[in-house]
Amino acid sequence: MIWSRTILVALGLFGLVAASQAQAGPKLLFDASDGRVLYAEDIDDQWYPASLTKMMTAYIVFEALKAGMITPNTMLTTSEAAHAQPPSKIGLPVGGQMSVELGLQALIVKSANDVAIMLAETVGGNEQAFVERMNATARRLGMTNTHFVNPNGLPAPGQVTTARDLARLAMAVTRDFPEHRHLWAQADFMIGKRRIGTHNSLLKTYEGADGLKTGFICDSGFNIVASATRNGRQLMAVVLGEPSGHDRAVRAASLLDHGFANYDWKVLFGSPTLDSLPVAPNPKPVVSVRNTVTSWACGNRPPPARVAKKRNNNKAVAGAKNQNPSAAAEAPAKARTQ
């Protein structure tokens, strides 16, 4: 921690710290305008980014749009490699097409793994060249403890990041491309007659929420980089390694609430920034939190209440399958990356 226990209590942080001790994942709260750190916990420990990777994928696509390499109407084509990606995905057949504009919505809102490959192949020429550009951009943005292996965040050895690096990326993608900020706040979008919703529940439940991205694989747990703006002040929270989607939303909301309620106290005590906050002398290497995740996909039985809810959801999916098989095909999406 960056403050003593006495100061933490004075600032109303003690309860937040006590609640977080049961969770292993890093957490970070900061001002999006200047990187002022309002709360930090294990922010230099390495972590699997999961679909938070797609923030960098979007950054590279935004660069290509700004440079005129592509336009919003440029068509993306589904290759065999894109079609082979597991959910979450859109699921176009090989040769199927969509525009870059629609592809960005699918990437950010749906967290579509197949579309991430389609964008990478279109912008980079091939996936590997695009990934090389991702890593070069990470270095330029000061993400010194991040390495990308693919553009969608699916499990891959060596694909790691930190909460501090994700904060730098979140600041950069909103600062450098304000014209695309609406995409991070978009709760749903349409593909034909299908309405596809976001995995970011804060967009529907938290006052002032305006993005950014969720991520999940079994080894990383449930992650989020969440942004909210109130009274002209934008705060962002990074939460990694929560056991469920509900837990990550609650944790992020708690951090944001704390930040909005205590911002003036933080300024009074001279909070450091992402750049000035000392790097941890012995950050932890990446570890799997699969055993803590309450998900059938990760081999762990959810609590009974969640099992009952899942059964009800399955009935709804079964009914939808009779009417729209393509919609039912997306039902397993939450089991992979979000």
N, C-alpha and C positions, 0 to 999 in steps of 0.2 A: 504494500500500500504506500501511498505517497504522503499520507498524513498520519500523525500519531493518533492513538485511540482517543485521547482527550479531545482533540480537534474534531475527529469524526463524530463523536457524540454531540459536540456543540453544533455541528452542521446538520444534525439529523440523519447521519449516515449509519449509526450503529445498527439499527434494525436491518438496513439493507445489507450490511456486511454479514450479520448473523445469518440472514436468510440465504446468502450466497455460499456459505461455508459447506453446505451439503452438496453443492454442485461443483464439479471439477473444471468446467469449461471457463475460458477467459471471458472477461466482460470489460466494456469500455464505453464511456459516455463523454461526448465532446461537443463543442460549439462548431457547427459546420462552417461558420464564416472565417474563423481564425485558428481552428484546431485546438482551442483551449480545452484542456482535459479537466473534466468535472468528476470523474471516477475511473479508476483503473485497477484491474486485477488480472495478473498473469498475461499481460498484453503482448509479451514477446515470446510466449510459449508457441511452438509450432502446432498447427492444426490442419486437418483436411478441409479445404474450402467448400467441397461439394458444389452446389449450384451457385454459390456466391462467385464462383469463377466467371459466371456469365456477365458480371459487371464489367470485367475486363474485355470480354468478347464484344459487348455493346460499345465500350469505349473505342475499340479498334474500328468497328463499323461506323461509328459517329465520325471518326477521323476521315475515313474513306468518303463519306458523304460530304464532309466539309471541303475536302480536296477535289471533289468532282470526279473521283474515280468511279463512283456509282451514283445512282439517283434513287429516290424512294420507289420509283417504278421499275427499277432493274429487277429482272426475274431471277429467282432462286430455283434451282432444279434439284430434285431429290436424287442423289446418287445411291448406289448400293450401300456404301458406307453409312450414309445418313439414314437410310431405311432400316439398317440393321441395329440402330441404337435402341436400347431399352427405354421404357417410360421413365419419366414423363415425356410424351412426344405428341406430335400432331398426327403422324401416321399416314402421310401421303404415300402413294405407290411410287416405285422407282420411275423417274421421268416426270412425276407430278411437279407442279410449279406454284409458287406464290411470290408476291412482290417483296422487296426489301422492307417496305413500310409495314406490311402485314407480318413479315418474318420477325421484325424487332418486337412487335407486340407479342408474338408467340414465344419469343426468347425470354422476355421480361415478365409477362403476365403468367403464361402457362409454364415457363421454365422448360421449354421443349428441347430435348437433347438432340433430336434429329435436325431441328432448325439451326441449332448452334453449328453443326457440321456443315449444313448448306451455306450459312453465312461465311464460315471460315473458308470453304472451298471457293466461293465467289470472290471474296475480298483478297484472299491470300494466294489464290491459284491452286493451292492444295492445303490440306490441314496442317502439315508439318511446317510449312512456311508461315502460316498464320500463327501457330504456336510460338515460333521463333520471334515473331513480331510482338506477341503478348509479353514474352519475357524481356525483350528489349524495352518495351514501354514500362514494364514494372520497374526496371532499373532506373529509367529516367524519372519516374514518379517517386523514387526513394523507397520503393518496396524491397528492401534489401534482404528480407528473409522469406521471399516468395519465389516459388518455381512452379510453372505451369507445364503440364504434359498434354492436356487436351482442352478444347474450348468449351466443354459443357460441365466439367466437374465430376464426371463418373469416376469410380475408383481407379486409381493408377498409382503405382509406386513412384515416389518422388514429387507428387503434386501436393505442395504444402504452402501455408501462409501463416500469418499471425493477425491478431486483432488490430495491432497498430498499423500493419500494412493495409488491411481492409479499410481502415478509417481513412488512410491517405487516398486509396482508390475511390472511396465514396465521395470524398471532398472534390477530387479531381474530375470525376465524371459529371457532377452537378455544376461545378465551377466552369469547366471548359466547354460544356455543351448545354447551356441553359435552355436552348431551343428544344431540347428533347426531355426536359424535366417532367412533362406531362405523362410520359410513358411509365415512369417509376411510380406514379400515383394512380395509374389506371387499374381499376378493380376488375374489369372484364373487357372482352372484345368479341367480335363476331367473325366467324369463318363460315361464309354462306349463311345458313339459317341456324347454325350452332353458336350458342353463347358460351364462352369459356371464361371461367373465373380465376382469380388470383389465389395463390396459396398464402398470401400475406393477410391474415385476418385483421391486423391492426387497421388496415385501410377502411374497414367497415365498423370498427368498434372504438377506435381511439381518436379523440378530438384533435384535429390538426395534423393527423398522419398524412404524409405525402411521399411514401416510398420506403425503402428502396427494393431489397431483394431477400428472399429466403433461400435456404439450402438444406438438403438432407441426403446423407447416405448413412448406412448403419455404423460405419467406423467413426464418423464425425458427430453423430447425433443431429439434433435439430438446431440449425443456425439461422441467424437473421442479422442483417444490417438495416436498422429501422430509422426513419427520419420523421420528424414532426415539427411543425411551425406554429407558434402561438405569439401573438402580439409582435409580429415581425422578427422573432428570434427563432432560428432553426437549430435544433439539436439532433444529434444522431447517436444511436446506441448500437454497439456490436455485442451480440450474445452468441456464444458458441457452446455446443455440446449439451444442450438440454435434452431430457429424455422423451419429450413429446412436442408436437406442434403447439399444443395449448400452453405448455410450460415456457416455451420460448417467447410466446406472445405476452404472457404475464410478466416474465422477467424483463423484457424490453420495455413494456409499459411502465413498470415500476421504476426503472432507471430514468426514463423520460420524465415521469412525474416528479421524481426527485430533482432532476435538473431544472425543470421549470420553477419548482417551488423554492429552490435554494441557490439560484444562479447568482444573485447579488452577494450572498455570503462567499461564494467561490471567488468572485472577483475581488472581494475585500481581502481574502487570504492569499491572493496572488497565485492563482492556479497556473501550472506549467502548460506548455503546448505539446503537441505530438512530437515536435522536433527537439524541444528542450527537456522533456521528461527523460531522465537517464534510462538507458537500456538495461534490462535485468542482467546481472553478472553471470547467472547460471540458468538461462531459460531452458525449459523442459523440451525434449524432442517429441515428435508427434507420437501419439498413442491412440489405440482404438478404444472407443467407449461403447462398443456394440453391446456389451453385457448390461449396460444401464438403460438402453433404449427400449421403451415399451411399444414394440411393433412385432407383428407376426413375421414380417419380412426379415427381421433380424434375429428370429428364433426365440423371442421373448413374448410370453403371453401378456396381453394388456390386462388391466384391472377389469373385474366383472362388468362395471358400468360401461366401459368402453367396448367390451365384447358385445353387450346388448345393443349398443348404438351401431356397431359395425353390422350386426345382423339386420337391423332395420334398414341400414344403408344398402346392404346387399339385396334386400327385397325391392328397394326402389330401383337399383341398377338392373335387376332381372326384368322388371316391368319395362324399363327403358330399352332393354335389349330387343324386346319384341317389336318395338317401334323404330329403333335407330341403332343398329348393330355397331356403327362406327363410334357412337357416343359411349356405348358400353365397353368398347375396346380400350378406352382411356381410363377405366375404373381403377386399374392397378397402379396408376401413375404415382401415387403418394408413397408407394413402397420403394421407389428408387431415388430420384433426385427431385427436389422441389426448390 
